[in-house]
Amino acid sequence: SQQGEEDPQALSIQEGENATMNCSYKTSINNLQWYRQNSGRGLVHLILIRSNEREKHSGRLRVTLDTSKKSSSLLITASRAADTASYFCATVRIQGAQKLVFGQGTRLTINP
Amino acid sequence: DAGVIQSPRHEVTEMGQEVTLRCKPISGHNSLFWYRQTMMRGLELLIYFNNNVPIDDSGMPEDRFSAKMPNASFSTLKIQPSEPRDSAVYFCASGDLAKNIQYFGAGTRLSVL
């Protein structure tokens, strides 16, 4: 079964607005990662947050992690048309196991 | 680096035929992963290798699927015989064991008629 569940499944906003996507998971994790997938392409790693971190920033991306609630959020600020893609969270459950378990993804559409 | 290279990009075949998908990981990476992506089931891990050794093949759907990694720069995923339900996009990804991050190829879109 999928470890991560993204919410919402689809999100459509205007360019310039902020986009927030959420991810919930079921078991203890070593780290949580967010990936982006443009249509017809492979996934691209965006950011990794470790289980002992609560927040991380990378450019216009902000990720939070709440291990007590087993949830994470990805915030994209000042969205651009180029941000249109599917976004996936993925968890690594056991240190050293290397196995990423992906959620079903959030389809983000940025309207110009 | 050219990134993870998969071939072919598209494959159309008839039910019962053998299909071989190929992957060249990023040089220096020591882990390799095969995934399958469909609308219904999302992204599923099929098998992964560390240092060319298969570690977890629990995601391989059935005996018709097999994967090999004869050396650090090449891996294959074979389906024999193929069935229409195998139609999907198959991704290969490679990574560094120490960093946990995976780098994906562009995928092979397989259609089994």
Chai-1 contact restraints between the chains, C-beta under 6 A:
chainA,res_idxA,chainB,res_idxB,connection_type,confidence,min_distance_angstrom,max_distance_angstrom,comment,restraint_id
A,G42,B,F91,contact,1.0,0.0,6.0,A-B,restraint_1
A,G42,B,F104,contact,1.0,0.0,6.0,A-B,restraint_2
A,G42,B,G105,contact,1.0,0.0,6.0,A-B,restraint_3
A,G42,B,A106,contact,1.0,0.0,6.0,A-B,restraint_4
A,G42,B,G107,contact,1.0,0.0,6.0,A-B,restraint_5
A,L43,B,F104,contact,1.0,0.0,6.0,A-B,restraint_6
A,H45,B,I101,contact,1.0,0.0,6.0,A-B,restraint_7
A,V92,B,N100,contact,1.0,0.0,6.0,A-B,restraint_8
A,Q98,B,S31,contact,1.0,0.0,6.0,A-B,restraint_9
A,F102,B,L43,contact,1.0,0.0,6.0,A-B,restraint_10
A,Q104,B,G42,contact,1.0,0.0,6.0,A-B,restraint_11
